[in-house]
Amino acid sequence: MYDYIRQLLALPFLPANKIKRRFKHLQERASVRHLKKLCAYLDSWTTSMTFMPTSWSVYKEAVQTNKWRAQLPLYTLIQLLGRKLS
């Protein structure tokens, strides 16, 4: 279930034109009631005319951080944290 939800949360990182297709694939794999309800809710986001996937896809968008709070580039920080955790 954890990996399934991670895949749902990763949808905005896909190209906008691939989000609906990938979501439909995930929706078909929903096997328990809670995941089916979550998918039903998220389906309104993938089909909405107000919040179309082109407006919430962040594919190839530059990573922005608040320069006053971050002293390291985000990807450098992620790599350092990954080394600490492993």
Secondary structure, 3 states (H helix, E strand, C coil): CHHHHHHHHCHHHCCHHHHHHHHHHHHHHCCCHHHHHHHHHHHHHHHCCCCCHHHHCCCCCCCCCCCCCCCCCHHHHHHHHHHHHC
